[in-house]
């Protein structure tokens, strides 16, 4: 049953874990697939964009090169003087060519010294020398074909937007260097095209020379910039110049991008297209969020259903376990109750027997003349006292013992008794007592509490074959064991002994049950159990084999405070044995016990009227009230002594009633009603003391 419950709970727990883990794994797997798909899609988009800007750049450069070729052809056989002479004609022609192409800012023809012979911007061309410009210097030494320069700012008196030059060498009729034809191209033309091409934030495009200088770029830069020659993009462009893909973080603006590049054929120029990695990630997250919109509610619903089923299953099993524990506790309680009634009944009869033996021994001792006889009678008296101790333990287990509970300071009481407890353990055992930080008050019989503690400590001592520790602690607890409704103080005795086996635990509080071979009586823990139950508390045990045990004695707390002892009764208060004029009504159903009691009363100086039961006693009192005090047994056939005492209080309220018992569950009720209680078997001295408490005189009449 328990295994099946455990398996079903584990199955639900596994399902709950699976309901969380499996969607996470599925979502992670889908995330990987989605991420790879987004990367592939992005690569294709970047490649398409690169193809577009590559085609655009090729057309622009081809157009510029055709214009240069056209100008070169028109001026091939003309000297510098001819060009100057025909400056107006060529100015108009160059201006028309520049106006026809939106990418061209201006067209220039320079002589071999860098002086402008003709340009499309001004007429006349002016005297400014441009020999220091890169687009001119590149052609001086040799014919390098088409040259693409860096981005430059116009030189006064000319103005306008920045440009980069595309130039070719002018050749004389003999093939010598004769100057340069240069076209100024606008970077903003490319940047405007790149901006129009961008369809979403994060897109990137640029035109870059093979030395890393940027000619045009989107997003635009506020300054001229060059790729780091040790950077991943430049190194990839140099190692794979035709085309390639690179994912990098730009050293120019610090932005991560995925970039594709192409090299323009026969030109020292690359075109690049790319997308920021944050935009790629955003695409991926957007796609994943669309999955989560449906996945999260479904997963949460599944987890919630399984969690609810698990919680209800656990609660159902907990309730079942609680019921089972309650049933087990009830069966154990009924079993112990039955044992208690059995042992209590035996103890009651044994108490009467002990009283008869003690009374007979006392009478014989008074008449004995021989020392040997007196010694034998003393041995009988000592045996009776041992029997009284035995019956007290039995009655403690059966919860029929007469206790004298009163408010006590639990910590102080145990502290006062701790030295006795310490002396009861072996020298190789460390005894520890931890007093509470403040007083804790309970209502209990202090003498029986001390006996219970001593039994627990001795039990702990016997559980340790070698050195160990016994620790006593006191705690205030609101969470009490089942069946205890009041707030309790727990006196816990912990040992480091061998522990108690699980099959033994249910029997440890049974009378005469012991695991000790020769030195155990089986009554120590039964006394603890009975004392706890009779005090309104309980006793619990927690034990683990090989590690030790903890016994907790639970006692209900009280708001009452301890009262100072009233002191011992003065010797003069005892009834003189010579006075015999008082009258006692003795109510006792056991003839032998009645004989002993009558002898004790007569020794105390009282005359005795005997009644065999409560009904006879009532008839005597109805016919005559010539009785000074009533001494009655509690347990009798028919009406009991407590009922008789209550009847006497109603009809003879001034008449003292002393109730005697060796076994009764009515003893506590008798004490609460204020009756004097005499524990059987009682002695002559105990009877004298009880009579003296009422201040009764043998001569008194009520």
WOVENNOR-V916993 format. One record per residue. SS is DSSP state (~ for helix, > for strand, _ for the rest). D_LAST is the distance of its C-alpha to the last C-alpha in whole Angstrom. Layout:
<<SS | D_LAST> <SS | D_LAST>>
This chain:
<<_ | 70> <~ | 70> <~ | 73> <~ | 74> <~ | 72> <~ | 74> <~ | 77> <~ | 77> <~ | 75> <~ | 78> <~ | 81> <~ | 79> <~ | 79> <~ | 83> <~ | 84> <~ | 82> <~ | 84> <~ | 87> <~ | 87> <~ | 87> <~ | 90> <~ | 92> <~ | 93> <~ | 93> <~ | 96> <~ | 97> <~ | 98> <~ | 99> <~ | 101> <~ | 102> <~ | 103> <~ | 105> <~ | 107> <~ | 107> <~ | 108> <~ | 111> <~ | 112> <~ | 112> <~ | 114> <~ | 116> <~ | 117> <~ | 117> <~ | 120> <~ | 122> <~ | 121> <~ | 122> <~ | 125> <~ | 126> <~ | 126> <~ | 128> <~ | 131> <~ | 131> <~ | 131> <~ | 133> <~ | 136> <~ | 136> <~ | 136> <~ | 139> <~ | 141> <~ | 140> <~ | 142> <~ | 145> <~ | 146> <~ | 146> <~ | 148> <~ | 150> <~ | 151> <~ | 151> <~ | 154> <~ | 155> <~ | 156> <~ | 157> <~ | 160> <~ | 161> <_ | 161> <_ | 163> <_ | 166> <_ | 166> <_ | 166> <~ | 164> <~ | 167> <~ | 167> <~ | 163> <~ | 163> <~ | 166> <_ | 165> <~ | 161> <~ | 161> <~ | 161> <~ | 159> <~ | 156> <~ | 156> <~ | 156> <~ | 153> <~ | 151> <~ | 152> <~ | 151> <~ | 147> <~ | 147> <~ | 147> <_ | 144> <_ | 141> <_ | 140> <> | 143> <> | 143> <> | 146> <> | 149> <> | 151> <> | 154> <> | 155> <_ | 158> <_ | 158> <_ | 157> <_ | 154> <> | 155> <> | 154> <> | 158> <> | 156> <> | 153> <_ | 151> <_ | 149> <_ | 152> <_ | 156> <_ | 157> <_ | 155> <_ | 155> <_ | 155> <_ | 152> <> | 152> <_ | 149> <_ | 150> <_ | 147> <_ | 145> <~ | 144> <~ | 146> <~ | 149> <~ | 148> <_ | 147> <_ | 151> <_ | 153> <_ | 153> <_ | 154> <_ | 153> <_ | 150> <_ | 150> <_ | 147> <> | 145> <> | 142> <> | 140> <> | 137> <> | 136> <> | 138> <_ | 138> <_ | 141> <_ | 143> <_ | 144> <_ | 146> <_ | 145> <_ | 141> <_ | 138> <_ | 136> <_ | 136> <> | 138> <> | 139> <> | 143> <> | 144> <> | 148> <> | 151> <> | 154> <> | 157> <> | 160> <_ | 164> <_ | 167> <_ | 167> <_ | 163> <_ | 162> <> | 159> <> | 160> <> | 157> <> | 153> <> | 152> <> | 149> <> | 146> <> | 143> <> | 140> <_ | 137> <~ | 134> <~ | 132> <~ | 134> <~ | 132> <~ | 129> <~ | 129> <~ | 130> <~ | 127> <~ | 125> <~ | 126> <~ | 126> <_ | 122> <_ | 120> <_ | 116> <_ | 115> <_ | 115> <> | 119> <> | 121> <> | 125> <> | 128> <> | 131> <> | 132> <> | 135> <_ | 135> <_ | 134> <_ | 131> <> | 132> <> | 130> <> | 133> <> | 130> <> | 127> <> | 124> <_ | 122> <_ | 124> <_ | 124> <_ | 124> <_ | 126> <_ | 129> <_ | 127> <> | 128> <_ | 126> <_ | 125> <_ | 127> <_ | 125> <_ | 122> <~ | 122> <~ | 124> <~ | 127> <~ | 127> <~ | 126> <~ | 129> <~ | 132> <~ | 131> <_ | 131> <_ | 133> <_ | 134> <> | 130> <> | 127> <> | 123> <> | 121> <> | 117> <> | 117> <> | 115> <_ | 118> <_ | 118> <_ | 120> <_ | 117> <_ | 114> <_ | 114> <> | 113> <> | 116> <> | 117> <> | 121> <> | 124> <> | 128> <> | 131> <> | 135> <_ | 138> <_ | 141> <_ | 143> <_ | 141> <_ | 139> <> | 136> <> | 133> <> | 131> <> | 127> <> | 124> <> | 121> <> | 117> <> | 114> <~ | 112> <~ | 109> <~ | 111> <~ | 111> <~ | 107> <~ | 106> <~ | 108> <~ | 106> <~ | 103> <~ | 104> <~ | 105> <~ | 101> <~ | 99> <~ | 101> <~ | 100> <~ | 96> <~ | 96> <~ | 96> <~ | 94> <~ | 91> <~ | 90> <~ | 90> <~ | 89> <~ | 86> <~ | 85> <~ | 85> <~ | 83> <~ | 81> <~ | 81> <~ | 80> <~ | 78> <~ | 76> <~ | 76> <~ | 75> <~ | 72> <~ | 71> <~ | 72> <~ | 70> <~ | 67> <~ | 67> <~ | 67> <~ | 64> <~ | 62> <~ | 63> <~ | 62> <~ | 59> <~ | 58> <~ | 59> <~ | 57> <~ | 54> <~ | 54> <~ | 55> <~ | 52> <~ | 50> <~ | 51> <~ | 50> <~ | 47> <~ | 46> <~ | 48> <~ | 46> <~ | 43> <~ | 44> <~ | 44> <~ | 41> <~ | 39> <~ | 41> <~ | 40> <~ | 37> <~ | 36> <~ | 38> <~ | 36> <~ | 33> <~ | 34> <~ | 35> <~ | 32> <~ | 31> <~ | 34> <~ | 33> <~ | 30> <~ | 31> <~ | 34> <~ | 32> <~ | 30> <~ | 32> <~ | 34> <~ | 32> <~ | 31> <~ | 35> <~ | 35> <~ | 33> <~ | 35> <_ | 39> <_ | 41> <_ | 44> <~ | 45> <~ | 46> <~ | 43> <~ | 41> <~ | 43> <~ | 43> <~ | 39> <~ | 39> <~ | 42> <~ | 39> <~ | 37> <~ | 39> <~ | 40> <~ | 37> <~ | 36> <~ | 39> <~ | 38> <~ | 35> <~ | 38> <~ | 40> <~ | 37> <~ | 36> <~ | 39> <~ | 39> <~ | 36> <~ | 37> <~ | 40> <~ | 38> <_ | 36> <_ | 33> <_ | 32> <_ | 29> <_ | 30> <_ | 29> <_ | 31> <> | 31> <> | 34> <> | 37> <> | 40> <~ | 42> <~ | 45> <~ | 44> <~ | 41> <~ | 45> <~ | 47> <~ | 44> <~ | 44> <~ | 48> <~ | 49> <~ | 47> <~ | 49> <~ | 52> <~ | 52> <_ | 52> <_ | 55> <_ | 58> <_ | 61> <_ | 63> <> | 61> <> | 60> <> | 57> <> | 56> <> | 53> <> | 54> <_ | 51> <_ | 51> <_ | 52> <_ | 49> <_ | 45> <_ | 44> <> | 40> <> | 39> <> | 35> <> | 35> <_ | 34> <~ | 36> <~ | 36> <~ | 37> <~ | 39> <~ | 41> <~ | 41> <~ | 43> <~ | 45> <~ | 46> <~ | 47> <~ | 49> <~ | 51> <~ | 51> <~ | 53> <~ | 55> <~ | 56> <~ | 57> <_ | 59> <_ | 61> <_ | 64> <_ | 65> <_ | 65> <> | 63> <> | 61> <> | 57> <> | 56> <> | 52> <> | 52> <> | 50> <> | 51> <> | 49> <> | 51> <_ | 50> <_ | 52> <_ | 50> <_ | 50> <_ | 50> <_ | 46> <_ | 45> <_ | 45> <_ | 43> <_ | 45> <> | 45> <> | 46> <> | 48> <> | 48> <> | 51> <> | 52> <> | 56> <> | 58> <_ | 62> <_ | 62> <_ | 63> <_ | 61> <_ | 60> <_ | 62> <~ | 62> <~ | 61> <~ | 58> <~ | 56> <_ | 55> <_ | 53> <_ | 52> <_ | 48> <_ | 48> <_ | 46> <_ | 49> <_ | 52> <_ | 54> <_ | 57> <_ | 57> <_ | 59> <_ | 57> <_ | 54> <_ | 52> <_ | 49> <_ | 49> <_ | 45> <~ | 46> <~ | 47> <~ | 44> <~ | 42> <~ | 43> <~ | 43> <~ | 40> <~ | 39> <~ | 41> <~ | 40> <~ | 36> <_ | 36> <_ | 38> <_ | 42> <> | 44> <> | 47> <> | 51> <> | 54> <> | 57> <> | 60> <> | 63> <_ | 65> <_ | 67> <_ | 65> <> | 62> <> | 58> <> | 56> <> | 52> <> | 50> <> | 46> <> | 45> <> | 42> <> | 41> <> | 41> <_ | 38> <_ | 38> <_ | 35> <_ | 36> <_ | 34> <_ | 31> <_ | 32> <_ | 29> <_ | 26> <_ | 27> <_ | 26> <_ | 23> <_ | 24> <~ | 24> <~ | 22> <~ | 19> <_ | 19> <_ | 17> <_ | 20> <_ | 21> <_ | 21> <_ | 17> <_ | 16> <_ | 13> <> | 11> <> | 11> <> | 12> <> | 13> <> | 16> <> | 18> <_ | 22> <_ | 25> <_ | 28> <~ | 28> <~ | 29> <~ | 27> <~ | 24> <~ | 25> <~ | 26> <~ | 22> <~ | 21> <~ | 23> <~ | 22> <~ | 18> <~ | 20> <~ | 22> <_ | 19> <_ | 17> <> | 15> <> | 15> <> | 16> <> | 16> <> | 18> <> | 19> <_ | 23> <_ | 22> <~ | 20> <~ | 21> <~ | 20> <~ | 16> <~ | 16> <~ | 17> <~ | 15> <~ | 12> <~ | 14> <~ | 15> <_ | 11> <_ | 8> <_ | 7> <_ | 7> <_ | 6> <> | 9> <> | 12> <> | 15> <> | 18> <> | 22> <_ | 23> <_ | 26> <_ | 26> <_ | 28> <_ | 27> <_ | 24> <_ | 23> <~ | 20> <~ | 21> <~ | 21> <~ | 18> <~ | 16> <~ | 17> <~ | 16> <~ | 12> <~ | 13> <~ | 14> <~ | 12> <_ | 9> <_ | 10> <_ | 7> <_ | 7> <> | 9> <> | 12> <> | 15> <> | 19> <> | 22> <> | 25> <_ | 29> <_ | 30> <_ | 29> <_ | 31> <_ | 27> <~ | 26> <~ | 27> <~ | 26> <~ | 22> <~ | 23> <~ | 24> <_ | 21> <_ | 19> <_ | 17> <> | 18> <> | 21> <> | 22> <> | 26> <_ | 27> <_ | 28> <_ | 26> <_ | 26> <~ | 24> <~ | 25> <~ | 24> <~ | 20> <~ | 20> <~ | 20> <~ | 18> <~ | 15> <~ | 16> <~ | 17> <_ | 13> <_ | 13> <_ | 10> <_ | 11> <_ | 11> <_ | 10> <_ | 7> <_ | 4> <_ | 0>>
